[in-house]
């Protein structure tokens, strides 16, 4: 967990920046406004926001859209991992059938 002051120092950002990200729902620290605690997820997300703003020069109004798309991508990857694990648990003959069907669909998608 990181404190508000630790976040401000680490990322060289202003209290107003962080407060606006909290108000927009881009980060969700624990605690009250005068004593927020930022977990690893919040800290990583703040780092991403800072990178989007500084390094990629993405406009503040576009950041929620970019974060939403990244969240959707992350959720899709997690779902695919669950599907892959479920497939791995299938009996070998069914797994082979499924692999063949998926291969057929992939070749149709390429057309």
SVG drawing of the C-alpha trace seen along z (x, -y; Angstrom):
<svg xmlns="http://www.w3.org/2000/svg" viewBox="-16 -20 25 60">
<polyline fill="none" stroke="black" stroke-width="0.4" points="0.0,0.0 1.1,-3.5 0.0,-6.8 -1.2,-9.8 2.1,-11.6 4.1,-8.5 2.1,-8.4 2.6,-12.1 6.4,-11.8 6.9,-8.6 5.1,-9.8 5.8,-13.5 2.2,-14.4 -0.2,-16.8 -2.8,-16.2 -5.3,-17.6 -4.4,-15.0 -4.9,-12.1 -8.1,-13.6 -9.6,-14.0 -8.7,-10.4 -10.4,-9.2 -13.5,-11.3 -13.6,-9.9 -13.4,-6.4 -10.1,-5.7 -8.5,-4.6 -10.2,-3.4 -8.0,-3.8 -9.2,-2.5 -9.9,-4.8 -11.1,-8.3 -10.1,-11.4 -7.7,-12.6 -6.0,-9.2 -6.2,-7.2 -4.3,-3.9 -3.3,-2.9 -2.8,0.8 -0.6,2.3 -3.4,2.1 -4.0,-1.6 -0.3,-2.2 0.1,-0.4 -2.9,-2.2 -1.5,-5.6 1.8,-4.7 -0.1,-3.8 -2.0,-7.0 1.2,-9.0 2.8,-7.1 -0.1,-7.7 -0.1,-11.4 3.7,-12.1 5.2,-9.5 2.4,-8.9 1.0,-12.5 -2.6,-11.2 -5.1,-13.9 -6.7,-13.7 -10.2,-13.3 -9.1,-10.2 -7.5,-8.4 -10.7,-6.9 -11.4,-5.5 -7.9,-4.0 -8.1,-2.6 -11.5,-1.1 -10.2,0.6 -7.2,1.9 -9.5,3.3 -11.6,5.0 -8.4,6.5 -7.3,7.7 -10.7,9.3 -10.6,11.0 -7.2,12.4 -8.3,13.7 -11.3,15.4 -9.1,17.0 -6.8,18.4 -9.9,19.9 -11.0,21.4 -7.6,22.8 -7.4,24.4 -10.9,25.9 -9.9,27.3 -6.7,28.8 -8.9,30.6 -11.0,32.3 -10.4,35.9 -7.8,36.2 -10.3,37.3 -12.7,34.3 -9.7,31.9 -8.5,33.1 -12.0,32.7 -12.3,29.2 -8.8,28.3 -9.8,29.5 -13.1,27.5 -11.3,24.4 -8.7,24.8 -11.5,25.0 -13.1,21.9 -9.7,20.1 -9.2,21.0 -12.7,19.7 -12.0,16.4 -8.9,15.9 -11.1,16.0"/>
</svg>
